[in-house]
Structure formats: structure tokens, C-alpha cells
Amino acid sequence: MPSNACPQCQRQPKHPDYRFCSVACGQSAARSAPELKYLYPHHELSVMIATQFMQCWSIGPKPMVLAVYTITWTESSQRSFKQYRDAVEVRGQFKRNGCFPGNEQKRFRSTVRACTLGEGANVSPCYNEACWMCETIRCGFEPHLQRKRSVPLNGPGIRLGAGIYTSHSSSKAALYAENRHDPESRIKAMLVCRVVIGKPFVTCQEDPTIRSPPLGYDCVYGEPGDHSAFREDEYVVYNADAIRAAYLVLYDTAPGA
């Protein structure tokens, strides 16, 4: 199979700037979305994501990537993400600085998985209310954002307020990977998200009261440093349309054990 095969039809080469080979294949994927599409290890998208995952692992022993999947989106999910990104782009004109539209970037995120999504032939998100990973893939980040907004100011997980947290560091994101269905399992899953960073507000201080970026900014960036409250970076967006789960990485936390 070609290293750039379309994840949907797996016959034609994918478009250079698009995950699928054609509009028709993209529409076909959208009709059955959301679901996982397995990427063979030699596929250029799999190589790109696995390489980023390994290169951005900075804490402790490196795991082994077992599988990479691309996550399909419904047409409505695609449309709302693009509308948000385009609005940020118009305000910031990031293309003129050589950035992707809206300063879109790939960032890592982990959460609770209460099923075996990604393992074996399991490529369909479950409906277990305890499985926040499948919830995110099925419903987007609005349910998570609502939970964050209900956390008290002295509660956990809101160092930069009620937002959606991602990181450039895969090892940082891995700290939040939880297998609720089998806590002893070495196999874990992590999301690689497309995030509209826009113009980030940079801070070295925690502030759990934040509910949206300061005026003129699109996200909050917790910058690590010697005198910072953050050991590793945190990118936080406060609009569910600013982020989509794009890939799932399945990895072994103790290879060779």
C-alpha cells in the first residue's frame, strides 16, 4: 500500500494538503464519522504523528508507539472548526507571518479512557459516560468545557481557569492518561489535537479565575521557565470550536518489560 494512501478508500494517494484523496472520499468519511481510521506504520501521516510524539517526550523513559489512527469528523464539526479558525485568521492575519491559518498547531492531550478504543479492531467510540476520550471524539470538547466550568476555584485541574488544556509535550499530556477499564494496563491512548492558537496570552502565573483569554488574545499559554509556575508548557483554549481531536496514538508505557 502506498505510504500516502487515502485513509478512506486506501487506494488513491491522499491530496498533498488534505487527509483524503478527494472531496468525495472526505464526504464519505464524514457520513460515518466520528470513527478511527488506522494508519499503517509506513504511512506518511503515521510517521509524522509518531515522530512528533517521540520527539516531544521529555520526561522519563520513552514508550513505544503501537498504532496511529486518524479521527474523522462530521461535516458540522468540520464547518464550525473552520468558521472559528477563519474568524481568528481574519483578526490576526497569521498567514502573513508564515503560519498556518489562525496559527493552527498540533498539540497533545490525554484524558480518561474507559474502553479499549484503538486496541485490536475497536475503532468506534463507545457510549460509556465514564469514557471521556470517546465522549470527546463523539461530541467534541463542549461537555468537557462544561465540567471545567463547574469546578470550584480551589478545585483541581484549573491552574489557568476553566478551559481545554493541551501541551506541546507528549510526556506532559501522558500524565493525564487514565485507563478506567483496566488501571493496570500498560497500553494507553493519547489524542493529538488540531488547536487554533491564534494570538496567545503568555503568563508564568496560575490564575484559576480565567474564563476566557484577555481582550485581543485567543488562548492562554503557560510558559515554563526558572521563575514560572509551569514546569512544562500549557496551551489553554476556552472555546470548544478552537480544538478538534485529529489523531489517536496508542502506546506501550513499558516496552520490553
NORCOR-V308608 format. One record per helix or strand of 2 or more residues. SS is the DSSP state (A for helix, B for strand). FROM is the first residue (numbers start at 1). TO is the last residue. Records with the same first field share a line. If there is no record, write none. Layout:
SS->FROM-TO + FROM-TO
This chain:
A->23-31 + 44-55 + 75-92 + 94-97 + 101-103 + 132-139 + 142-149 + 170-174 + 240-242
B->36-39 + 64-71 + 104-109 + 112-113 + 164-167 + 178-179 + 187-196 + 200-203 + 219-222 + 234-237 + 243-252
